[in-house]
Amino acid sequence: MNISYSWLKQYIDINMSPAEVARVLTGIGLEVEAVESVEKIRGGLEGFFIGEVKTCEKHPDADKLSVTTVDIGEEALLNIVCGAPNVAAGQHVVVATVGTTIYKGEESFQIKKAKIRGVVSEGMICAEDEIGLGDGHSGIMVLPDEAPVGMAARTFSRLSRKPCLLLDLRRTGSTALHILVWPETWRPICGKTGILP
């Protein structure tokens, strides 16, 4: 069973780190297997950056592909082959750089520098579903012009990791739920009783 540390703090005045809370709970009989970092978006948008499409031309050997150059705040522009019908010069977009892992459901793949129909591609301009922000795949996700070129997409989207306590219910069984709602359980943690909804 997972319990969000931030959720717990909404109901109990805790002045301890997640690791200290885990130690205390384990000490009173509610075994905490681990303290994990949980993210709303799988992979936490690692390797994704805000970019600006500088040029966009038709691919010489493919009708449905475009060859773009994209500025992600580095010295050199990235050459990216894109299959989205809505890609255009001047757009601010989310770019997955080489080495970034893309998660789609339970499957994943890593972005690699590759030749697509004879043209080098050094990343991917992303649609909503490719970064985990929605289901849309009809075209790339176009950001407002104010989106800062070179900023990590994680920072732009204000995505953060949240600590979560993983409780082992195999040993404590149904008594674990009683411990969670029993006010005296929280005295060692916060110095007073807590009340959960």
C-alpha positions in Angstrom: 0.0 0.0 0.0 1.3 3.4 -0.9 0.8 6.5 1.3 1.7 9.9 0.0 3.9 11.8 2.4 2.3 15.1 1.3 -1.2 13.6 1.8 -0.1 12.5 5.3 1.1 16.1 6.1 -2.3 17.5 5.2 -3.8 15.7 8.2 -1.0 15.3 10.6 1.5 18.0 11.8 4.7 16.2 10.9 8.1 17.8 11.3 10.1 14.7 10.3 11.6 13.7 7.0 9.8 10.8 5.1 12.7 8.5 6.1 12.2 9.3 9.8 8.5 8.8 9.5 9.2 5.4 7.9 11.5 4.4 10.7 9.0 5.4 13.4 6.1 3.6 11.7 8.2 0.4 11.3 9.1 0.7 15.0 5.5 0.6 16.1 4.7 -2.4 13.9 3.6 -0.9 10.6 6.5 -2.0 8.3 7.5 0.5 5.7 9.3 -1.4 2.9 10.6 1.7 1.2 10.4 5.5 0.7 10.0 6.1 -3.0 9.9 9.1 -5.2 6.7 9.2 -7.2 6.1 11.3 -10.3 2.9 12.2 -12.1 4.6 11.5 -15.4 6.6 8.3 -15.8 10.3 9.2 -16.3 9.8 12.7 -14.9 10.4 14.4 -18.3 14.1 13.7 -18.0 15.8 14.6 -21.3 13.0 16.8 -22.6 13.6 20.5 -23.3 11.8 23.5 -24.7 12.9 24.2 -28.3 12.1 26.6 -31.1 11.7 25.3 -34.6 14.0 27.6 -36.6 13.5 26.0 -40.1 11.0 23.5 -41.5 11.3 22.1 -45.0 9.7 19.1 -46.8 11.8 16.0 -46.6 13.5 15.4 -50.0 12.5 11.7 -50.1 9.2 11.5 -48.1 6.0 13.4 -48.7 4.7 13.1 -45.1 8.0 14.1 -43.3 9.6 17.5 -42.6 13.2 18.3 -41.9 13.6 20.8 -39.2 16.4 22.6 -37.3 15.5 23.2 -33.6 17.2 25.5 -31.1 17.2 24.0 -27.5 19.6 26.5 -26.1 22.8 24.8 -27.1 25.6 26.0 -29.4 24.4 23.9 -32.3 20.9 23.5 -33.7 19.5 20.0 -33.7 18.4 18.5 -37.1 15.2 16.7 -36.4 13.0 14.8 -38.9 9.4 15.1 -38.0 6.3 13.4 -39.2 3.7 15.7 -37.6 1.5 17.6 -40.1 1.4 20.7 -37.9 5.1 21.4 -37.5 6.2 24.9 -38.6 9.0 27.3 -38.2 8.7 29.7 -35.2 6.9 27.2 -33.0 8.0 26.5 -29.4 7.9 22.8 -28.9 8.9 20.0 -26.5 12.0 18.1 -27.8 13.2 14.7 -26.6 17.0 14.7 -26.9 19.2 11.7 -27.9 19.3 9.3 -25.0 15.8 10.2 -23.6 13.4 7.4 -22.8 9.9 7.7 -24.2 7.2 5.8 -22.2 4.0 4.7 -23.9 1.9 2.6 -21.5 4.1 -0.3 -20.4 6.4 0.0 -23.3 9.3 2.3 -23.7 12.0 3.2 -26.3 15.1 5.4 -26.3 15.7 8.3 -28.7 18.7 7.7 -30.8 20.5 9.6 -33.4 19.4 8.0 -36.7 19.1 8.5 -40.4 15.4 8.7 -41.5 15.1 8.2 -45.3 18.7 9.5 -45.7 18.5 12.5 -43.4 20.1 12.6 -39.9 17.7 13.1 -37.0 19.0 14.1 -33.6 15.9 14.0 -31.4 12.2 14.1 -31.6 9.6 16.9 -31.5 6.9 15.5 -29.2 3.1 15.1 -29.2 1.2 15.1 -25.9 1.1 11.3 -25.6 4.8 11.0 -26.2 5.6 12.9 -23.0 2.7 11.7 -20.9 0.7 14.9 -20.7 -2.4 13.6 -22.6 -3.6 11.3 -25.3 -3.3 13.6 -28.3 -1.3 12.3 -31.2 -2.7 14.2 -34.2 0.3 16.5 -34.2 3.1 17.9 -32.1 2.4 19.9 -28.9 2.8 23.6 -29.7 3.7 25.7 -26.6 3.1 29.4 -26.1 5.8 31.8 -27.5 6.8 32.7 -23.9 8.0 29.2 -23.2 11.8 29.7 -22.6 14.0 28.0 -25.2 16.5 25.7 -23.5 14.5 25.2 -20.3 14.0 21.7 -19.1 10.4 20.6 -19.8 10.3 19.3 -16.2 10.9 22.8 -14.9 8.5 24.5 -17.4 5.7 22.1 -16.4 6.5 22.5 -12.6 6.7 18.8 -12.3 8.1 17.6 -9.0 8.9 14.3 -7.3 6.8 13.5 -4.2 7.9 11.0 -1.5 5.7 8.1 -0.9 5.8 5.5 1.8 5.4 1.9 0.6 3.8 -0.1 3.4 4.1 -3.9 3.7 0.6 -5.2 4.3 1.5 -8.9 3.9 2.8 -9.1 7.5 0.5 -6.7 9.3 -2.7 -7.5 7.3 -5.9 -5.7 8.1 -4.4 -4.4 11.4 -2.4 -1.9 9.3 -5.6 0.0 8.5 -6.5 0.2 12.1 -3.1 1.5 13.0 -3.4 4.2 10.3 -6.6 5.6 11.8 -5.8 5.1 15.4 -4.8 8.5 16.8 -2.3 7.2 19.3 -0.2 5.8 16.4 0.8 9.3 15.5 2.0 10.4 19.0 5.7 9.2 18.4 5.7 11.0 15.0 4.3 14.4 15.8 4.1 14.5 19.6 0.3 14.6 19.6 -2.5 12.5 18.1 -3.4 12.9 14.5 -6.8 12.4 12.9 -7.2 10.9 9.5 -10.5 11.3 7.6 
